[in-house]
Amino acid sequence: MRLQDKVAGVTGAGMGIGRAICLALAAEGARVAVTDLNFDWASQVVEEIEARGGEAIALKLDVTQATDIVVALKAIVDRQGRIDIWCNNAGVSTMNCFVDLTEKDWDCNMNVNAKGVFLCSQAVARQMVQQEPNSEGIRGKIINTASMAGKRGAVPFLAHYVASKFAVVGLTQAMAVELAPHGITVNAVCPGYVETSMQEQEVTWEARLRGISEEEVCQLYINDTPLRRLERPEDVAKVVVFLASDLAQFITGEAINVNGGAFMD
Ligand SMILES: NC(=O)c1ccc[n+]([C@@H]2O[C@H](COP(=O)([O-])OP(=O)(O)OC[C@H]3O[C@@H](n4cnc5c(N)ncnc54)[C@H](O)[C@@H]3O)[C@@H](O)[C@H]2O)c1
C-alpha cells in the first residue's frame, strides 16, 4: 500500500469528491480524518472506511472558521502525532449572469473556496514545519481541489467561482515556493465536469439560465469532454493518491488537469 500509516485530513469530505478522496487514501493504508461542515455526513464516510477495514475519524470542520480548524487539527495531532497529507477539498458554487451576481454569492464562494484554503493550509503548514522529515526531506503534502475553472475563466455564469478557483491555483504556487524549504509540497487537482451534488445543482441552474433542458446541459458537458463521459469522483481521487504518495515526491506547485481533456492548458 502506497500510504501505509500516513496521517491524512480531508475537508468537505462528507460527500462527492471529498468522500472519494477519503476512501481512496484509506484504501492505500492512510489513517484519515474525514472532516466536513456536516458531522453526520463525515461520520457516514468513516463508517464506509471502517467497513472496508480502514482507519478513520470524523470531525466537524467549517473551513471558513479559524477556531474550527485549530480544534480539528489539535484533535488529529493529539491522536496521531502528526499530519502527513492535507487535502483542501471543501468548496461551494452558485451560478448566475455576471450582472445579477450578488455580494452574497461572491462572499460565499470566495470564503469557502479561497479563504478556506488559506486558513486551513496556514494552520496545517504551521504543524508540518515542526515534524520530522522523511528520508527525502519531506515533512508533509498539501493537495488542493481547484477546478478546470481555476484555469479557464471564459465560461458563463461562474465569474465569482472562477475568481475563487484562480485564487486556489495562485495560492498553490505561492505556498509551494514558500513551503518548499520546509519540505512541504503543495499541489492542486483541477477536475472538469464531475458527477456530484454540486454538479446536479449546477445543471439545474445552467438549464434555467440557458433556457434548455437539464439533459441538454449534461450533453454539453459530455460534448466538451474529449473522453466523452462525465467525470467520476474516483477519477479525481486517484490523482490525489498519486500526489500524496512517494511517486510525487519531486512535484510541487502544479495544478494537474483531471478532466478527460475538457481543458488542456
Ligand atoms: N463537481 C464538479 O464538477 C467539480 C468540478 C471541479 C472542481 N470541483 C471542486 O471539488 C470540490 C468538491 O466538490 P463536490 O463536487 O464534491 O461538491 P459537493 O457539493 O458534492 O460536496 C462538497 C462538500 O463540502 C462540504 N462543505 C461545504 N462548505 C463547507 C465548509 N464551509 N466547510 C467544510 N465543508 C464544507 C459540504 O458539506 C459537502 O460535503 C470543491 O472544491 C469543488 O469546487 C467540483
The ligand as an ORCA input file, in Angstrom:
! r2SCAN-3c Opt
* xyz 0 1
  N     -18.395     18.671     -9.121
  C     -17.652     19.261    -10.036
  O     -17.977     19.228    -11.222
  C     -16.365     19.963     -9.640
  C     -15.505     20.350    -10.676
  C     -14.315     20.989    -10.352
  C     -13.989     21.228     -9.035
  N     -14.849     20.841     -8.056
  C     -14.436     21.125     -6.666
  O     -14.344     19.909     -5.960
  C     -14.598     20.140     -4.581
  C     -15.657     19.180     -4.088
  O     -16.839     19.404     -4.839
  P     -18.023     18.342     -4.953
  O     -18.482     18.386     -6.357
  O     -17.627     17.067     -4.336
  O     -19.111     19.104     -4.056
  P     -20.312     18.549     -3.127
  O     -21.250     19.692     -3.003
  O     -20.788     17.244     -3.634
  O     -19.586     18.314     -1.723
  C     -18.997     19.417     -1.053
  C     -18.797     19.076      0.406
  O     -18.171     20.224      1.016
  C     -18.841     20.494      2.232
  N     -18.708     21.913      2.570
  C     -19.353     22.960      2.014
  N     -18.996     24.100      2.637
  C     -18.085     23.755      3.587
  C     -17.362     24.480      4.555
  N     -17.521     25.809      4.712
  N     -16.515     23.807      5.364
  C     -16.373     22.475      5.252
  N     -17.051     21.725      4.367
  C     -17.904     22.366      3.539
  C     -20.278     20.057      2.031
  O     -20.912     19.799      3.276
  C     -20.115     18.805      1.166
  O     -19.978     17.655      1.950
  C     -14.984     21.609     -4.473
  O     -13.866     22.370     -4.090
  C     -15.414     21.961     -5.887
  O     -15.293     23.329     -6.151
  C     -16.022     20.205     -8.321
*
